[in-house]
Amino acid sequence: MHNHIMTLRLWWSLASCSLVSLHASDIEPLPGLRRVLVLARHGNRAPNPQVRVVCPNFVPILEQFGVAPAALSRIGMAENEENGIFLRHRYRHFLPEGRYLYDGTYAFFSEREERNIVSTAAMARGMFPPGTGLEGFAPERPNIVPIATTQDGADVIMNCPRDGPCQHALNQDKARWAERHEARIYRKHAKLFKTVFRACGYDLEPGNITYKGKRKDFLWAAKAVMDAFLFARNEGLDHTLGGLIAESVIEEFNAVVNENLHDQIFGMPHQLTYWTGDFIPTLLTLARVPLHEPVNKLHVFLNHRELIYATAHILGIPIEFPNMNKDSLPSGCSLILEVYDDGVRLFFWAPSQPSFEQKARYLSSGRPVKDLFLRGSLLPVHPKACPLQGRVCPVRALASTFVEFVHKTGTYVQICNVSLEDTYFAKGEASLGIVETWVEPSPLAGGRNVSWHAAPSKFSALAHRSASSELAAPVAPQYVGQNSMPMLMLASFLLSIMSGYVGWYLGRRSRQEESHYNMLG
């Protein structure tokens, strides 16, 4: 027992010393912190199962991941656990000490893909490591942390276009993109693609790709191979297929595929809107002061990369991580909002970046790779609506940015043609993509918010119960003239507030158009 306690103290000591050495360690939380909101991405993972078909020469490397295809890998677990360690250290003076308490202080919410749930569990483990849990249950004193998740086919918070009512819109947009661009892109880069797929051992051309009896577009297959290269390299595994393909060819291939993938799924503004669904209104509601139920101090949302990417772009948050291409999100990263009385401070956090050689050495020797992940990088970010010199960003500035963007694209409900008939299995209130009146900037104030006095949300801890928010009366336009039509359009969807709970809005949909194994994140 004494040895166990000493080991635990050493573990915390190493974590604390490493975290103190963060390059952003001087950016401590300000006095008066009210709540912390975290939108995290899953860590590194194994490639999708279709890589066995479209790149058969990769199969021996796939098996070295040690997990099932598409599952969170060892490196991924370490990345997400490090995020939890970081959060616990940074907010050590804000969050209560000791074990996990079932009192509503914390809320962990994961998109339902298995690797996302495991990533969330790894984050929770970083915050509440073994040896710090309830006494009297087991000698190792684990913390068993509850994790809420989404409902199959009913997700309008975390994964609206792949597991919610916007599936058809996403598939239609992807199909149109492939029809217009796929053949041209293949012709332009034919030599590169043939080199890569020759090394893979598969004759891949547009119109000649099937998987499990279904026709697939070229970019779907190319992405699977790109992911295989990227995930293997991040894992410390041989991503050159035993030297069959040069590093420079892999980098060129990844750049071409990634550019076109982003164009396919994010290229039109309305796609960003349906990727975020109801998440941004949920985030803004949680960030609004005065807080309802202020005991809720930390909310963690964990998802695929698409939600972080789309949220950042809608709110005008630049994505620029050190030593990475612009708009690239490292696996295991997170967007952090610190909530204060007068607004929020925003940060990106990235896990440590050990070298390929370090990871390979640890894996080959059987040493735990988590020992390589005791740092991380905290990067202050400034949305376009907030001045760089400001200490905090007013929540109403973020709300105005969001409403302005959705005004141009339409809500995800309008884009995806969602109707009340889609809610027949709904639990709790159904959301129709509508924001509160306090989020709506008034035309009388030149776009400034004048409804800040609206009734506070009855949002409850995500991990505890579903609660719908109090409806604020719709605000009728107080003006006439040439600018009235846009505001009438906005007023038309100010009819209710989105529900407070996550994922249970639109009910279970009977049709699923794509396997969850084919998720893009």
Buried (B, 14 or more C-beta within 10 A) or exposed (E): EEEEEEEBEEBBEEBBEBBEEBEBEEBEBEEEBBBBBBBBBBBBBBBBBBBBBBBEBBEEBBEBBEBBBBBBBBBBBBBBBBBBBBBBBBBEEBBEEEBBEEEBBBBBBBBBBBBBBBBBBBBBBBBBBBBBBEEEEEEEBBBEBEBBBBBBBBBBBBBBBBBBBBBEBBBEBBEEBBEEBBBEBBEEBEEBBBBBBBBBBBEBBBEEBEBEEEEBBBBBBBBBBBBBBBBBBBBBBBBBBEEBBEEEBBEBBBEBBBEBBEBBBBBBBBBBBBBBBBBBBBBBBBBBBEBBBEEBBBBBBBBBBBBBBBBBBBBBBBBEBEEBEEBBBBBBBBBBBBBBEEBBBBBBBBBBBBEBEBBBBBBEEEEEBBEBBBBBBBBEBBBEBBEEEEEBBBBBBBBBBBBBBBBEBBBBBBBBEBEEEBBEBBBBBBBBBBBBBBBBBBBEEEEEBBBBEBBBBBBBBBBBEBBBBBBBEBBEBEEEEEEEEEBEEBBEBBEBBBBBBBBBBBBEBEEEEBEBEBBBB
